[in-house]
Amino acid sequence: MKMDPVDEQLRVGLVGAGPWAGRVHAPSLADHPGTRLTSVWARRPEAAAALAEPHGAQVAADLDELLSAVDAVAFAVPPEVQAGIATRAAGLGKHLILEKPIAAAVAEAERLAEAVDRAGVASLVVLTRRFAPETEEQLRQLREVGGWVGGAARWLNGALLGGPYADSPWRHDRGPLHDVGPHAFDLLDAALGRITDVIAAHRSESGLWQLVLAHEGGATSSASLSMAVPLNPGVSEVSVYGDHGYRVLADRGTTAQQCYTNLLDDFVAMVDSGTTTHRCDVHRGLHLQRIIDQAQRKAESAAAHLRGAPPAE
């Protein structure tokens, strides 16, 4: 679907009405010149109404009503909810703004990616830091210089201990591997080369994940992930080292809202031009889903070995 970028706004429906939807999705979609927040649906109608009304959007009685009124759908719901609705939406020709991880399991992520490909719709995953100009410039410089042999990511915060996301059931259930892991893996992958293997993975009783990753080209990296460390502010840092020393991907203050606005710039341009590929499209989400799955299985196998049980198949 090609739209007139001057005379038309992309009609976007928002699925979900939680804190992240209220903080980032809804105001950004309502304020962007290329999009219009048209409709909101959530399991709790009162939450949908509280989010929709300040932005001049309608409250959809159900998903059918939302899907019939929009050109695109943005998601701010748990991955197991997102995958099925997004697959259905893609089948109806709706463009997608997806949260990470894009699904609860690899099979669901594969079905979603296949539906997007069949429909020829645009898709972007909200990998926030990848839409910060400074991050993309630093990654470009790292690729130009080359010679990086290793790296590390530290994504540590107290989000599960307090604050707006502390009552999120799916975050407590799935933990940092699924919530902050995609951000860490994405940046390590972009900086050092495609992640090809999870060499080792361990989850401590406190919920701290420690991983070792192999990259295309021979580099290796490590990742430390936790959402139950009382740090304020939290730490989200990626570093690389090699022939040209040690470098840290510096965060220069681009906010999540600004990153989302940049994502919308790309999204609207994709829809207008008929482009369906992007560095952060659904296939990026599928790649990250496979890393998560491999890490989970590796950790379970290691834990079984320590208990003296047969390793997982």
C-alpha positions, 0 to 999 in steps of 0.5 A: 500500500502506497500513501501520499506522504503529504495528504494522508496519514497512516491510520495506526491501531494500538493493541495494549494500554500499559505503561509503555504504551502510555509513555511511548507508543500512544503519544508518539503515534498521535504526534508524528506527522505521518501517523494518526492514532486511530484506535486502541484496544486492550483487555481492560476497556477502561485502560484503553479509554484512558489512553485513547481519549487524550489522543483523540483516538477511538476505543475498539470494542474488539480486535475485529473493530480495530483491524477494520479501521486501520492501515497498521497496528502497533503492539504493546502487549506480552509476546504470547499475545502479540504473535497471534494477533500480529500474524492475523493482522499481517494476513489482512494486509496491515503493517506492523510495529512489533515489540521484542521479543516478537513471540513467545517461541521460535515456531510462533515467530517463524509463522509471523515472519512468514505471514509478513512475507506473504502479505508484503507488509512493512514491519519494524521491531522496537529495538530502541537503541537502534533508532538513536542516531549516535548508535547507528553512527558508532556501529558504522564506525566499528564496521569500517574499522574492523578487527574486533575480536570480542565484546561484552554487554551489561544490561542490569536494572531493578525494573522487577523490584519497583517502578512502572514495570514491576507488576508485569506478569510476563516480565516476571515469568520470562525475565531479562533474557526475553525482555532486555536480552533482545537489546543486548543481543541485537547490539552485540550482533550489529557490532561484532557480526551475526551471532551464530551460537550460544556457547554457554548460558547460566541463570542464577537463583537471583535471576542473573543471566550470564551468556557467552556468544559466538559471532560470524567471523570468529569474535566472541562476546559475553552478556550479563542480564538482570532486572532484579539488581537495585541500580538506579539508574540501571546500566545498559552498556555494550563494549568491543575490543580488538586491534584498535583498542577498546570502545564503548557504544556511548549513549548520548541521551537520545530518549526512548520517545525520540527513538520511537519517533525516528522509528516512525520516520522509517516506518512511514517511509517504508509504507510510502515506498513499498519497502518491506526490508529494514535492519530491524524488521520482523526477520531481525526479530526472528533471529533474536528469538532464535538466540533467546531459544538457544540460550534458554535450552543451553541454560536448562541443559547446564542446570540438568547436568549439575543436577545429574539429570540427562541433558535436554534434547 
